């Protein structure tokens, strides 16, 4: 089975990142490495990651760039460029991982495909309690979960669930998985996307155009999405137009992507 790089994106929410890293520590099958893709967080986040690095069970790398607005595509690219695993597991820094998350993804991985994972939504009151108590353990029976069906860990059912096949509105960058060489072939994320939205759909579309099919992973790699206010519910007109051009022209590779990233954290 492939070696795995777990990439966790974050921005100035160290309390959430703390319990996400705790859930990564608690994996039945640890990833080969963990990389925190930090879109310009401050000193509190740096200190938190340094504290975890002191005794983290696998290499933990803090990948950071200066805060110049929402540049998630760029910082994810930088983390991907520095990753050593064959297979890249991608989550946001507000996604708590079921103990079998990494194990399930490794077993589900197939060449010629990328994975769109699902998420179970955590309500506000439960989120606040988890953050206060620095607790990460949840189950399908925990009160305070929405769309509870996504919290069922039943990986034997996953191959039977076809799910949506479109790379468009159903793409969620908060939980995806890719073969590293597929990401390199399409040059990773398009760093022309700045501001919230559409960078993940663009990547999915280019993968599909290059012959990599989408596989939906439900009931296997369970992840719990902490509550937070929606900061930007829609993408900008510029991002929508950029994505529409990718789809219309069936682009496979972006110009500003992985190949321009520095090989340093």
N, C-alpha and C positions, 0 to 999 in steps of 0.2 A: 504494500500500500504506500501511497505517496507521503513524503515529508510535508509538513504543514507550517505555514506562516499565518498566524492570527494577527490581523491588522485591525486596530481599534481606533476609530476617528474620535477626536475630542476637541472641545473648545470651551474653556472657562467654566467647567462644571466638575470640579475635583471630587465633590462628595459622591456624585454618580460614578465617576471613573473609578473611585476607590472600590465600590462594591462590584463593579464589573470586573476589575482585576482580581478581586477575591473569588468571583465565580470562575475566572480562568484558572486560578490556582487549584480549584477544587475539581478539575476535570478528571474523569476516570482514566482517560488517555490524553496526556498532555500534548499540546502542540510542540513542534520543534523549537519555535521561538514565538515571542509576542512583540509586536511593534506598535507603539502608540503614535498615530498620525495626528499631530497637534497643530491646529490651524491658528497658532499664535497666542496660546493661553499665557497667563502670567505666572508669577513666582510660586503661588500656592500649588499650582498643578505640577510645576517642576519639582518642588519638594516632595509632593506626594509620590511621584514616580520614583524619585531617588530612594525614598523609604521602602518602596516595594522592591526595587532592584537589589537591596541589601540581602534579601533571602528568597528571591523569586526562584521557583524550581527549574525554570528554563531561561535562556537569555531574554532580557527585556530591554528593548531599545526605545529611547525617546527621540522621535523624529519631529523636529520643530522648524517652523519658519515664522518670520515676522508677521504680526497682525496688520494686514493691509486690506481688511474686509474679508468677506466669505470667499475663500479659495480652497474649497474642499477637494476639487479635482487635482490641484497642484500638490497638496500635501499627501493625498493618497498615492499619487504617482511617485513621490519621493520615497514613501514607505515601500511601495512595490519594488522600486529599483534597488533598495537595500535588502529586501527579503531574500532568504536563501532557500526557502521551501519550494518543492515542486508544485504545491497546491496552495492557493491563497484563500483564506477564509476572511471575509470582510464584515465587520459589524460597526455600529456606532457606539459611542461611549456612554449610551444610556440603555444598552441591551444586556440584560442579565442572562447568563448562559446556563442551560440545563447541564447537569454533570456529564451527560453523554453527548454533548454538543459536538466536540471535535471527533470523537469516535464515530458518531453517526455520519458526519460529513465524509470522513475518510472512506467509510464503507460504501457510501452512495456515489462517490466520485467515479465518473466514466470519461474516458477520452472522447474528444469531439463534442463536448457539451460544457455549458456553464450552468450554475444552479441559482435559482431564485428561491430563497427561504421565506418562511412565513414568520409571524410574530403574534404574540399574545399581549394585549394591551393591559397595563397595570393602572388602576384608578388612582386618583390624586391622593386620597387618604392613605392607601397602602404604600404608595411611593414615598410619602413623607415619613411613614413609620420605618420603612426599610432604610432610608437615608439616615434617620436619627439613630437607629440601632446598629447601623453599619452591617446590615444583614442582607444576604443575597439568595438564600434558599427559598424556593417557591415550588408549588406543585399544582396540579390541575384542580385540587380541592381547596386551595387557598382562597378565602374570601377576599373580594376586592379585585377580581380579574374580569375583564371584558373579553368578548369573543373567545370564551373558554375552550372551545373545540381545538384552538391552536396550541393549547397547553398539553394535549394528550401526547405522551411519548409511546408511540406504537410503530416503530420503523418498518415492521413487516407489512403495514398498510400503505406505506409511501409509494411503492411502485404501482399501486392500483389507482392512485389519484392523479389524473391527468392535469387538471387545473388549467388556468388561462395560458395561452401560447403567445399572446401578443407581447412585443417588447416595449410597448408604448405606455399607456397609463398604469399598467400593473407592475412596472419595474420599481423596486424599492431597494435603494442602495444601502439601507441600514442592515441588510442581511443577504449577502450573496457569496458565491464561491466560484473560483476560476482556476484553470491551469495557468501557471505562470507564463509558459511559452505562448499560449493563446493571447494573453495580455500583451506580450511583447510584439506579436505579429500585427496587432491593430494599433500599437503604440500607446496603449493604456488610455487613461482619461484625456479628454481634450481640454487643455488648460485655457482655452479661449472662453470657457464658462466661468464667469465670476458672478457671485450672487447666487441666491438659492435656486435650485431646480434645473432639471433636464440633463445634467452631466451624466447621471447614471443611465437614463434612457438612451442617450447618445452612444455610450459604450456598449450597451446591450445590442443596439441596432447594428453597430459595426461588427460585433462578434457574429451576429446572425448572417450578415452580408458575406462574411468570410467563411461561412460554412459551419460555424459552431452553433449547435442547437441548444435551445433553452430546455432545462428540466426543472420542474417545480418540486420542492421538497417540503411536504407537509407530514406532520406526525413523527418526524425523525429528529432533526436538529431543532429542538425547542428553544426559543428565545423570548424573553419577557421585556417588553418595551416600557420603560418608566414614563410616567406622565410628565408632560411639560406643556406650557402654552405654545400654540402654533405661532411661530414668529413670522413666517412668510408662506401663506397658503398657496400662492400661485407663482409660477416662474415669470421672469421678465419677458416682454415682447422680443427682446434681442435673443434670449436663450431659446424661446419657442421657434424663432425664425432659423436659428442655427441648427436646431434639431431637425426641423422640417427639411432643411437642405440636405442633411445627412441621409434622411430616409429617401428623399426624392432622387438624389444622385447615387444612392446605394454605396456610399463611402464605406471603405473597409479600414482605412487608416487615417488618423488625424495628423496634422502638421506639428502642432505644439503639444508634445506628449512625453512619454517615458524617456525618449532618447535625449532630451535636453536637461534631465534631472541630474543634480550633483550626486556623486557617490560618497556622501558624508551626511551624518544626521544633523 
